[in-house]
Amino acid sequence: MSELERLKSDFFDRQTVAVAKELIGKYIVRKTKRGNIIGKIIEVEAYLGPNDKACHSYNYKKTERTKPMYMKPGTLYIYFIYGMYYCLNVVTEPEGMPCAVLIRQLHPVDGIEIMKKNRNIKIGKNYKNLTDGPSKLCMALNITKDFFNGKDSCASDSKLFFTYGDTINPNEIILGKRIGIEYAQEDKDKLLRFTLKSP
């Protein structure tokens, strides 16, 4: 697949919900020595920073882990869950306003054999289970905190970045509640998960 145009910082320097919706259909590219791995974004969740009880930076909480959320828009924020899995987020809104979008699910586009080797699995032709979760996609694309956390995805030398992909009709996006945030009180019921009806 030919090189696609990278999303610049100004794409991410906007209201988080707008960015989340418009990331549906965009591509993630992971450059490796074995070739490019590319996936189309088909599910995301928006996290609205200091006013969102589900967000790591709620009430402007700032820790070593959340530092990347305060960096410029387009910064990668990667965190560890359950002591064994990574989750990929991209920072939105102006620098200092700690909001982000969690990438929940991809549709494999290119580099599928590399994805399968990275996950060490054999899988059928539809690849449904290859990147259908935030931790699965990080394993498939070999995304780790040590290598990418706090890095600028918009930089010309970034090995992990977002590109323009498919044009999506907004009517094809399903709204839902975010997953695994039962602790977030009233914010757990907000419809901030966006999923493409059919990849």
Backbone bond lengths (Angstrom), bond angles and torsions (degrees), N, CA, C in turn:
res aa  C-N    CA-C-N  psi(-1)  N-CA   C-N-CA  omega(-1)  CA-C   N-CA-C  phi
1 M - - - 1.469 - - 1.518 109.44 -
2 S 1.320 116.80 135.99 1.460 120.68 -179.06 1.527 110.80 -69.31
3 E 1.326 114.18 160.73 1.477 120.10 -179.74 1.524 110.41 -62.03
4 L 1.308 116.05 134.05 1.456 121.33 179.85 1.525 109.47 -104.31
5 E 1.320 116.17 157.36 1.463 120.78 -177.53 1.527 110.90 -71.98
6 R 1.323 115.70 126.15 1.465 120.76 179.97 1.528 111.14 -69.50
7 L 1.317 115.33 146.38 1.460 119.88 170.49 1.522 108.29 -74.46
8 K 1.316 115.67 132.52 1.463 121.31 -179.39 1.524 110.51 -91.05
9 S 1.332 114.56 171.51 1.460 121.21 -176.66 1.531 112.10 -57.84
10 D 1.344 116.92 -34.20 1.465 118.16 -176.78 1.530 112.61 -67.80
11 F 1.321 117.24 -21.93 1.468 119.46 174.49 1.530 110.04 -63.60
12 F 1.321 116.68 -40.63 1.461 122.19 -176.85 1.529 113.00 -85.52
13 D 1.326 116.19 -16.84 1.467 121.50 -176.41 1.530 110.01 -84.65
14 R 1.326 115.41 56.41 1.460 122.32 -178.14 1.524 108.98 -145.52
15 Q 1.320 115.41 177.52 1.461 121.05 179.55 1.537 109.52 -57.94
16 T 1.329 116.10 134.43 1.458 121.99 -168.40 1.522 113.50 -60.27
17 V 1.328 117.58 -41.16 1.462 120.09 -179.33 1.525 110.41 -63.53
18 A 1.319 117.20 -40.36 1.468 120.73 178.15 1.525 110.73 -62.30
19 V 1.326 116.36 -44.10 1.469 120.39 178.54 1.531 110.17 -62.57
20 A 1.330 116.56 -45.21 1.466 120.68 -178.74 1.524 111.35 -57.84
21 K 1.321 116.69 -47.97 1.466 120.55 -179.93 1.527 111.30 -61.79
22 E 1.337 116.13 -41.19 1.460 119.69 -175.90 1.523 113.17 -79.34
23 L 1.331 117.16 -12.18 1.468 119.25 173.33 1.529 111.73 -74.07
24 I 1.336 116.64 -20.64 1.457 119.37 176.74 1.532 108.75 -63.53
25 G 1.318 116.06 125.34 1.462 121.68 -177.44 1.517 114.43 94.58
26 K 1.350 117.14 -17.94 1.454 119.76 175.34 1.533 109.28 -73.16
27 Y 1.329 116.13 163.00 1.464 121.27 -178.90 1.534 110.60 -105.94
28 I 1.312 115.52 147.26 1.463 122.31 165.85 1.521 107.08 -103.70
29 V 1.322 116.32 132.92 1.456 121.48 177.10 1.518 109.12 -117.53
30 R 1.312 115.54 128.41 1.465 122.34 175.30 1.512 107.77 -117.72
31 K 1.340 116.01 109.92 1.463 120.56 179.69 1.528 109.85 -81.31
32 T 1.327 116.89 129.93 1.457 121.41 177.34 1.528 108.98 -134.81
33 K 1.324 115.97 167.93 1.460 120.62 177.68 1.523 111.26 -66.91
34 R 1.326 116.22 -22.16 1.475 120.69 179.96 1.519 112.30 -89.22
35 G 1.333 117.00 -4.06 1.457 121.03 -178.89 1.525 110.81 127.77
36 N 1.306 115.99 174.41 1.463 121.18 -179.61 1.525 110.80 -80.82
37 I 1.321 114.86 140.71 1.463 122.02 170.73 1.521 106.60 -110.20
38 I 1.321 117.16 128.13 1.466 120.82 -176.03 1.521 110.16 -131.63
39 G 1.327 115.94 134.08 1.453 121.60 175.80 1.515 111.01 -135.28
40 K 1.320 116.32 143.19 1.464 121.41 176.03 1.528 109.11 -88.06
41 I 1.314 116.38 130.31 1.464 121.03 -179.13 1.523 109.41 -73.14
42 I 1.339 116.54 123.15 1.468 119.69 -179.55 1.531 112.62 -123.94
43 E 1.338 117.63 -3.92 1.472 119.47 174.88 1.515 110.02 -155.48
44 V 1.328 116.12 134.31 1.461 122.15 178.73 1.529 109.27 -142.51
45 E 1.329 115.20 166.64 1.464 121.80 171.01 1.520 109.04 -132.04
46 A 1.332 116.44 139.92 1.460 122.28 178.44 1.527 109.74 -95.88
47 Y 1.329 116.21 135.71 1.472 122.64 176.42 1.526 108.19 -123.26
48 L 1.338 114.78 120.21 1.457 121.33 -163.83 1.526 114.51 -97.94
49 G 1.312 116.59 34.26 1.451 121.96 168.69 1.517 115.83 63.09
50 P 1.337 117.17 -135.05 1.462 121.98 -169.93 1.525 114.43 -63.47
51 N 1.333 117.56 -19.68 1.468 120.18 -178.16 1.526 113.26 -101.03
52 D 1.322 117.00 10.96 1.462 121.83 -174.32 1.530 109.19 -122.16
53 K 1.322 116.30 111.81 1.468 120.39 -176.43 1.524 113.23 -66.61
54 A 1.328 117.42 -13.47 1.464 120.96 176.73 1.525 112.29 -87.16
55 C 1.327 116.80 -8.71 1.461 121.52 -174.04 1.526 111.24 -90.94
56 H 1.327 116.23 143.02 1.464 120.96 179.54 1.526 112.14 -61.73
57 S 1.326 116.99 -22.96 1.471 120.73 -177.96 1.526 111.92 -103.44
58 Y 1.320 116.75 21.98 1.470 119.75 178.97 1.526 110.42 -53.37
59 N 1.328 115.23 137.05 1.464 122.02 179.72 1.540 111.72 60.01
60 Y 1.336 114.74 32.02 1.469 122.83 179.39 1.529 112.59 59.49
61 K 1.310 116.64 33.58 1.468 119.78 175.30 1.523 108.63 -63.46
62 K 1.319 115.70 130.43 1.467 120.52 -179.82 1.517 109.55 -130.92
63 T 1.311 115.53 115.16 1.461 122.77 179.05 1.523 108.45 -128.90
64 E 1.310 116.55 177.53 1.460 120.59 176.97 1.530 110.18 -57.89
65 R 1.336 115.78 -38.09 1.466 119.52 -179.40 1.518 112.21 -67.55
66 T 1.345 116.51 -41.17 1.472 118.95 -172.56 1.531 114.30 -88.57
67 K 1.315 118.17 0.31 1.479 120.59 -179.31 1.524 113.85 -48.97
68 P 1.348 118.91 -44.17 1.471 118.29 -178.59 1.524 113.63 -60.37
69 M 1.342 118.31 -25.56 1.457 120.63 -179.12 1.530 112.16 -66.09
70 Y 1.327 116.80 -20.50 1.465 121.76 -179.47 1.533 112.37 -93.74
71 M 1.324 115.51 0.43 1.464 120.09 -179.24 1.529 110.32 -84.86
72 K 1.324 116.47 -176.34 1.462 120.78 -173.29 1.526 111.46 -68.75
73 P 1.322 116.28 155.24 1.460 120.07 -179.42 1.533 111.45 -60.64
74 G 1.331 114.70 138.69 1.461 120.69 -175.45 1.513 112.81 99.95
75 T 1.344 116.54 -8.65 1.464 120.86 176.50 1.528 109.80 -67.48
76 L 1.321 116.35 143.35 1.451 121.96 177.28 1.528 109.86 -86.98
77 Y 1.312 115.81 131.29 1.468 122.07 176.94 1.526 106.90 -119.79
78 I 1.322 115.57 112.37 1.465 121.22 -176.85 1.515 108.58 -121.55
79 Y 1.319 115.28 128.18 1.456 118.90 179.82 1.530 110.53 -128.85
80 F 1.311 114.08 164.26 1.461 124.46 -174.73 1.526 108.66 -101.73
81 I 1.334 118.13 135.92 1.464 121.31 175.68 1.520 109.78 -128.47
82 Y 1.310 114.68 149.41 1.474 122.23 177.50 1.530 112.70 55.82
83 G 1.332 116.07 19.93 1.457 119.89 177.74 1.514 114.72 69.39
84 M 1.348 118.00 11.75 1.461 118.23 -175.61 1.531 115.49 -153.31
85 Y 1.335 119.40 -11.50 1.458 120.91 -175.43 1.526 111.88 -124.45
86 Y 1.339 115.59 150.28 1.458 121.29 176.71 1.521 110.71 -105.19
87 C 1.344 115.92 152.89 1.460 122.89 173.17 1.525 108.30 -128.67
88 L 1.336 115.80 138.06 1.460 122.21 -176.97 1.522 111.16 -103.04
89 N 1.324 115.95 127.54 1.458 123.27 175.74 1.524 108.66 -128.96
90 V 1.327 115.61 156.69 1.457 120.48 172.08 1.530 107.93 -124.94
91 V 1.333 115.16 134.47 1.463 122.14 -174.56 1.533 109.79 -76.06
92 T 1.342 115.02 140.48 1.462 121.64 -179.10 1.533 110.19 -124.69
93 E 1.327 115.13 171.91 1.467 123.63 176.72 1.536 111.02 67.56
94 P 1.346 118.49 172.42 1.461 120.37 -175.64 1.529 112.55 -62.00
95 E 1.312 114.97 154.01 1.464 121.24 177.85 1.521 109.98 -53.91
96 G 1.325 116.13 134.54 1.454 121.46 -178.52 1.519 113.72 96.33
97 M 1.335 117.49 -14.37 1.466 121.64 175.02 1.528 106.99 -104.01
98 P 1.340 117.62 99.19 1.463 122.31 -165.42 1.529 114.73 -79.37
99 C 1.315 116.18 77.23 1.459 122.52 176.97 1.531 108.50 -115.58
100 A 1.328 116.16 161.09 1.461 118.83 -178.57 1.519 110.61 -160.91
101 V 1.332 114.64 164.44 1.449 122.40 174.07 1.522 108.34 -118.49
102 L 1.328 116.07 126.07 1.466 122.32 175.78 1.527 108.59 -85.46
103 I 1.333 116.51 129.58 1.453 121.18 175.51 1.530 107.81 -87.47
104 R 1.333 116.39 113.19 1.468 120.39 -172.96 1.526 114.10 -96.47
105 Q 1.321 116.65 -31.72 1.454 117.43 -172.37 1.532 110.55 -156.80
106 L 1.339 114.90 141.42 1.457 121.91 177.40 1.526 110.20 -123.32
107 H 1.331 114.86 154.90 1.460 121.33 167.26 1.521 106.79 -105.13
108 P 1.345 119.51 118.36 1.460 121.15 -177.09 1.527 111.91 -58.59
109 V 1.335 116.35 135.02 1.465 122.31 -179.32 1.522 111.11 -117.77
110 D 1.325 117.27 -47.20 1.466 121.16 -176.73 1.528 108.78 -148.83
111 G 1.329 115.29 157.25 1.465 119.87 -177.96 1.517 112.67 71.79
112 I 1.322 115.93 29.46 1.470 120.16 -173.94 1.530 111.88 -65.23
113 E 1.319 117.94 -37.16 1.465 120.26 178.50 1.530 110.95 -64.28
114 I 1.334 116.54 -35.85 1.469 119.67 176.49 1.529 109.60 -66.17
115 M 1.340 116.65 -42.65 1.465 120.52 177.06 1.523 110.99 -56.02
116 K 1.318 116.43 -46.29 1.469 120.99 -177.67 1.528 111.10 -62.95
117 K 1.341 115.89 -40.37 1.472 119.39 178.01 1.527 110.75 -67.04
118 N 1.333 116.16 -40.76 1.467 119.28 179.33 1.523 111.65 -61.76
119 R 1.329 116.44 -35.82 1.454 120.57 179.29 1.523 112.55 -89.04
120 N 1.332 116.20 -8.82 1.459 121.81 178.83 1.527 111.80 54.66
121 I 1.337 114.97 48.13 1.459 119.98 -179.83 1.524 110.38 -135.20
122 K 1.321 115.04 155.17 1.461 121.64 169.77 1.517 106.59 -102.86
123 I 1.320 115.39 136.58 1.458 118.14 -171.93 1.524 109.45 -145.39
124 G 1.318 116.55 152.10 1.462 121.61 -177.70 1.512 113.71 -71.09
125 K 1.316 115.47 -177.13 1.471 120.63 -173.28 1.522 113.93 -69.74
126 N 1.332 118.10 -22.91 1.471 117.58 -176.96 1.528 113.05 -84.39
127 Y 1.341 117.25 -10.94 1.472 123.03 174.94 1.526 113.47 56.56
128 K 1.319 117.67 21.84 1.464 120.65 -172.28 1.524 112.86 -56.42
129 N 1.318 116.51 -39.54 1.470 119.56 -174.04 1.526 113.66 -94.08
130 L 1.319 117.19 7.98 1.458 119.93 -174.35 1.532 112.60 -75.32
131 T 1.334 116.96 -42.95 1.476 121.31 -175.64 1.528 110.94 -137.92
132 D 1.334 116.74 33.57 1.472 119.85 -174.92 1.526 112.20 -96.43
133 G 1.310 116.18 46.02 1.459 122.35 175.90 1.515 108.92 -177.38
134 P 1.331 118.30 154.02 1.468 120.28 -174.71 1.519 114.39 -61.00
135 S 1.333 117.16 -36.13 1.465 119.70 179.57 1.522 111.31 -80.59
136 K 1.324 116.96 -35.47 1.470 120.58 177.46 1.524 110.78 -61.21
137 L 1.337 116.47 -42.59 1.460 118.32 -177.71 1.527 111.08 -69.39
138 C 1.330 116.89 -33.49 1.464 119.10 177.04 1.527 110.91 -66.47
139 M 1.335 116.93 -38.90 1.462 119.79 176.35 1.522 110.82 -66.38
140 A 1.331 116.69 -44.20 1.465 120.93 -177.07 1.520 112.13 -63.41
141 L 1.343 116.78 -35.64 1.466 121.47 -179.49 1.528 112.60 -96.02
142 N 1.333 116.28 2.58 1.469 122.18 -178.35 1.525 111.02 53.34
143 I 1.334 114.41 54.31 1.458 122.06 178.19 1.526 108.43 -99.27
144 T 1.325 116.42 119.51 1.456 121.26 -179.92 1.525 110.35 -125.44
145 K 1.308 114.68 157.91 1.461 120.93 -179.54 1.527 111.20 -66.03
146 D 1.319 117.68 -42.21 1.460 121.46 -176.43 1.522 112.08 -58.71
147 F 1.328 116.58 -36.84 1.456 119.92 -173.43 1.529 113.51 -90.84
148 F 1.336 117.69 -30.69 1.463 119.43 -169.97 1.526 115.73 -120.23
149 N 1.305 119.83 -19.56 1.458 120.27 -175.02 1.526 111.34 -61.17
150 G 1.343 116.03 129.10 1.453 121.01 179.28 1.517 114.76 82.44
151 K 1.330 117.52 0.95 1.467 121.11 -179.66 1.535 110.23 -86.24
152 D 1.311 115.52 152.62 1.460 122.42 -179.05 1.528 109.27 -86.55
153 S 1.323 117.29 111.71 1.462 120.30 -179.37 1.522 112.26 -67.76
154 C 1.331 117.09 -19.11 1.466 121.53 -176.85 1.530 112.83 -87.11
155 A 1.330 117.29 -9.78 1.465 120.68 -179.94 1.526 110.11 -66.35
156 S 1.324 116.25 144.53 1.465 120.67 -174.66 1.524 112.92 -64.52
157 D 1.333 117.20 -22.16 1.468 119.84 -179.30 1.530 113.28 -100.07
158 S 1.338 117.17 8.21 1.463 119.95 -178.60 1.523 110.67 -67.48
159 K 1.325 116.03 136.07 1.462 121.91 178.35 1.528 111.72 -89.78
160 L 1.327 116.03 -1.73 1.460 121.34 177.51 1.525 107.26 -139.79
161 F 1.333 116.57 117.26 1.453 119.13 -174.51 1.525 110.66 -154.03
162 F 1.313 114.86 172.24 1.462 123.16 -177.76 1.525 108.87 -110.74
163 T 1.335 116.48 144.82 1.459 120.30 179.15 1.524 109.97 -133.98
164 Y 1.343 114.06 163.32 1.461 119.10 171.52 1.518 107.85 -65.72
165 G 1.324 116.81 137.87 1.451 121.28 -177.91 1.511 111.33 -128.87
166 D 1.328 115.73 -114.24 1.461 121.31 -178.14 1.529 111.09 -94.50
167 T 1.311 116.02 144.33 1.461 121.32 174.42 1.527 108.86 -78.62
168 I 1.320 116.41 126.29 1.465 121.60 -175.25 1.525 110.13 -113.78
169 N 1.304 116.07 131.25 1.459 121.45 172.72 1.526 108.11 -71.99
170 P 1.330 118.56 125.83 1.475 120.02 179.99 1.524 113.64 -53.59
171 N 1.332 117.38 -26.64 1.467 120.55 178.67 1.522 112.61 -69.16
172 E 1.332 116.11 -13.09 1.466 120.90 179.38 1.524 112.35 -89.25
173 I 1.336 116.89 0.76 1.471 121.10 -178.42 1.526 109.93 -102.60
174 I 1.329 115.54 126.46 1.462 122.23 -179.98 1.524 108.97 -95.86
175 L 1.329 116.87 134.48 1.464 121.95 175.97 1.526 109.72 -93.92
176 G 1.322 115.85 141.89 1.456 119.84 178.31 1.514 111.17 -154.33
177 K 1.326 115.77 174.45 1.464 121.63 175.93 1.522 109.68 -78.33
178 R 1.322 115.72 148.34 1.450 120.35 177.02 1.524 110.39 -70.06
179 I 1.313 115.36 157.19 1.460 121.64 -171.58 1.534 110.85 -102.25
180 G 1.329 116.11 138.04 1.461 121.52 172.31 1.513 115.13 74.96
181 I 1.334 117.95 29.76 1.472 120.33 -178.73 1.529 111.12 -126.37
182 E 1.309 116.10 40.05 1.468 120.47 -177.91 1.523 112.77 -58.67
183 Y 1.317 117.19 -23.26 1.469 122.63 -179.68 1.527 113.17 -71.98
184 A 1.332 118.15 -11.48 1.462 121.62 -167.46 1.523 114.17 -85.26
185 Q 1.327 117.11 16.55 1.466 122.35 176.59 1.532 110.97 51.51
186 E 1.325 117.81 -129.93 1.469 119.17 -175.12 1.530 112.62 -65.79
187 D 1.334 117.49 -23.21 1.464 119.47 -178.28 1.525 113.25 -72.88
188 K 1.330 116.64 -14.92 1.469 119.27 179.98 1.527 112.14 -67.79
189 D 1.316 117.11 -19.38 1.461 120.94 -176.91 1.528 113.89 -94.61
190 K 1.319 117.40 -1.26 1.466 119.82 -179.87 1.535 110.42 -70.29
191 L 1.317 115.96 142.04 1.467 121.56 -177.55 1.524 109.20 -87.81
192 L 1.324 114.82 79.50 1.450 121.40 -174.56 1.533 112.54 -119.06
193 R 1.332 115.86 16.97 1.466 121.07 172.31 1.522 107.96 -108.05
194 F 1.327 115.85 130.39 1.452 121.74 -175.20 1.525 108.69 -122.50
195 T 1.344 115.79 124.05 1.454 122.23 -174.42 1.516 110.70 -129.92
196 L 1.326 116.41 134.64 1.459 120.59 176.66 1.526 109.32 -75.13
197 K 1.329 116.29 132.64 1.469 120.75 -177.49 1.517 112.12 -58.33
198 S 1.329 116.61 -48.20 1.471 119.75 -178.78 1.531 109.33 -142.93
199 P 1.344 116.98 116.26 1.460 121.77 -176.93 1.516 111.90 -60.26
